[in-house]
Amino acid sequence: MFENKVCVVTGAGSGIGQATAIEFAERGAKLAILDRDQEGLKATSTMLAGKDRDTLSLTVDVNQASKVEAAFTRIDETFGRIDFVVANAGISGSPEDGLTADMPLETWHKIIGVNLNGAFYTAKFGLKQMLNSGDGGVIVFISSIMGQISNPGISPYVASKHAVVGLSKTIAAEYGAQNIRSLAVAPGFIETPMTDIITQDEAILGGVLAMTPMARTGKAQEVASFIATLCSEDASFVSGGYYPVDGGYLAT
Ligand SMILES: NC(=O)c1ccc[n+]([C@@H]2O[C@H](COP(=O)([O-])OP(=O)(O)OC[C@H]3O[C@@H](n4cnc5c(N)ncnc54)[C@H](O)[C@@H]3O)[C@@H](O)[C@H]2O)c1
């Protein structure tokens, strides 16, 4: 389905990003996987090696614009085109960081730096190359259910996840005529290292499950397959929206 297509995934060394890279490879795409964690990238590369797809693995901190730009230059030199960009790299907040009046500036800048600035750099340099190829493409931002609602104590996370929805809508409006679609996918509670703190605490997990109509957490694979479907021709007129993958959480 994605034969001769090139997919870039940030934060591909773990969780949703790793599952997304594998999903796209299984559907025939070539992969450029980016992460700041070299070990995670190595693990994903090993999994991709079994899929027999061309893979470029780049250790990059998405919060460093010049490094992200250099990575996209490498991707262009390697593959000569980019079809899909999944801006997935992210870090979470912790309620222990404090309410907004007490939020340390350092924490604010760290989370906004990765989740918003990093997503912006990824989209900006990805778009440049999509526009050069003239074949269109799809940008997917991994937002969150926190892109629509809030939770006390994690204001930078909530703000960053709302912000990428606005960025995605703007890109959809700016580049629709070039056949570039832009989408925001909003995972609910998905089992990844990011949510270990929730899934390993029975009381917290119980609270989450009580608020989730499907009464379970999701798997990274369930987000990955939805991202791939949104990037496919099955969703060829889908752009600018916000798409929860949350077992019904936002419906209640
Ligand atoms: N797991 C969930 O329940 C959930 C829910 C909503 C949204 N999300 C979002 O999904 C995305 C993926 O999260 P996950 O659950 O797979 O988490 P994860 O911690 O398993 O994976 C995140 C990956 O991003 C990488 N990363 C972090 N900062 C980076 C940086 N500055 N530069 C490059 N790479 C960096 C990490 O090294 C890691 O490999 C995040 O944006 C997260 O906010 C996750």
The ligand as an SDF file (V2000), in Angstrom:
LIG
                    3D

 44 48  0  0  0  0  0  0  0  0999 V2000
    0.9240    7.0210   25.9340 N   0  0  0  0  0  0  0  0  0  0  0  0
   -0.1610    7.7590   26.0460 C   0  0  0  0  0  0  0  0  0  0  0  0
   -1.0990    7.4110   26.7680 O   0  0  0  0  0  0  0  0  0  0  0  0
   -0.2840    9.0500   25.2990 C   0  0  0  0  0  0  0  0  0  0  0  0
   -1.4960    9.7350   25.3920 C   0  0  0  0  0  0  0  0  0  0  0  0
   -1.6570   10.9340   24.6910 C   0  0  0  0  0  0  0  0  0  0  0  0
   -0.6200   11.4140   23.9190 C   0  0  0  0  0  0  0  0  0  0  0  0
    0.5530   10.7390   23.8480 N   0  0  0  0  0  0  0  0  0  0  0  0
    1.6090   11.3170   23.0260 C   0  0  0  0  0  0  0  0  0  0  0  0
    2.1320   10.3440   22.1670 O   0  0  0  0  0  0  0  0  0  0  0  0
    3.4900   10.6530   21.8550 C   0  0  0  0  0  0  0  0  0  0  0  0
    4.3420    9.4210   22.0770 C   0  0  0  0  0  0  0  0  0  0  0  0
    4.2780    9.0750   23.4590 O   0  0  0  0  0  0  0  0  0  0  0  0
    4.5240    7.6000   24.0220 P   0  0  0  0  0  0  0  0  0  0  0  0
    3.4340    7.3000   24.9280 O   0  0  0  0  0  0  0  0  0  0  0  0
    4.8730    6.6710   22.9140 O   0  0  0  0  0  0  0  0  0  0  0  0
    5.8120    7.9110   24.9330 O   0  0  0  0  0  0  0  0  0  0  0  0
    7.2540    7.2350   25.0420 P   0  0  0  0  0  0  0  0  0  0  0  0
    7.8930    7.9180   26.1940 O   0  0  0  0  0  0  0  0  0  0  0  0
    7.1420    5.7680   25.0160 O   0  0  0  0  0  0  0  0  0  0  0  0
    7.9590    7.6890   23.6800 O   0  0  0  0  0  0  0  0  0  0  0  0
    8.3270    9.0150   23.4280 C   0  0  0  0  0  0  0  0  0  0  0  0
    9.5700    9.0030   22.5530 C   0  0  0  0  0  0  0  0  0  0  0  0
    9.8950   10.3810   22.2460 O   0  0  0  0  0  0  0  0  0  0  0  0
   11.3050   10.5270   22.3880 C   0  0  0  0  0  0  0  0  0  0  0  0
   11.6360   11.9150   22.6800 N   0  0  0  0  0  0  0  0  0  0  0  0
   11.3360   12.6170   23.7940 C   0  0  0  0  0  0  0  0  0  0  0  0
   11.8570   13.8550   23.7010 N   0  0  0  0  0  0  0  0  0  0  0  0
   12.4960   13.9280   22.5070 C   0  0  0  0  0  0  0  0  0  0  0  0
   13.2480   14.9370   21.8640 C   0  0  0  0  0  0  0  0  0  0  0  0
   13.4560   16.1270   22.4410 N   0  0  0  0  0  0  0  0  0  0  0  0
   13.7420   14.6810   20.6310 N   0  0  0  0  0  0  0  0  0  0  0  0
   13.5580   13.4570   20.0470 C   0  0  0  0  0  0  0  0  0  0  0  0
   12.8880   12.4670   20.6330 N   0  0  0  0  0  0  0  0  0  0  0  0
   12.3740   12.6900   21.8510 C   0  0  0  0  0  0  0  0  0  0  0  0
   11.6730    9.6110   23.5570 C   0  0  0  0  0  0  0  0  0  0  0  0
   13.0600    9.3220   23.5740 O   0  0  0  0  0  0  0  0  0  0  0  0
   10.7910    8.4080   23.2800 C   0  0  0  0  0  0  0  0  0  0  0  0
   11.4450    7.4690   22.4460 O   0  0  0  0  0  0  0  0  0  0  0  0
    3.8540   11.8360   22.7410 C   0  0  0  0  0  0  0  0  0  0  0  0
    3.7770   13.0300   21.9990 O   0  0  0  0  0  0  0  0  0  0  0  0
    2.7920   11.8110   23.8160 C   0  0  0  0  0  0  0  0  0  0  0  0
    2.5650   13.0790   24.3890 O   0  0  0  0  0  0  0  0  0  0  0  0
    0.7490    9.5630   24.5190 C   0  0  0  0  0  0  0  0  0  0  0  0
  1  2  1  0
  2  3  2  0
  2  4  1  0
  4  5  1  0
  4 44  2  0
  5  6  2  0
  6  7  1  0
  7  8  2  0
  8  9  1  0
  8 44  1  0
  9 10  1  0
  9 42  1  0
 10 11  1  0
 11 12  1  0
 11 40  1  0
 12 13  1  0
 13 14  1  0
 14 15  2  0
 14 16  1  0
 14 17  1  0
 17 18  1  0
 18 19  2  0
 18 20  1  0
 18 21  1  0
 21 22  1  0
 22 23  1  0
 23 24  1  0
 23 38  1  0
 24 25  1  0
 25 26  1  0
 25 36  1  0
 26 27  1  0
 26 35  1  0
 27 28  2  0
 28 29  1  0
 29 30  1  0
 29 35  2  0
 30 31  1  0
 30 32  2  0
 32 33  1  0
 33 34  2  0
 34 35  1  0
 36 37  1  0
 36 38  1  0
 38 39  1  0
 40 41  1  0
 40 42  1  0
 42 43  1  0
M  CHG  2   8   1  16  -1
M  END
$$$$
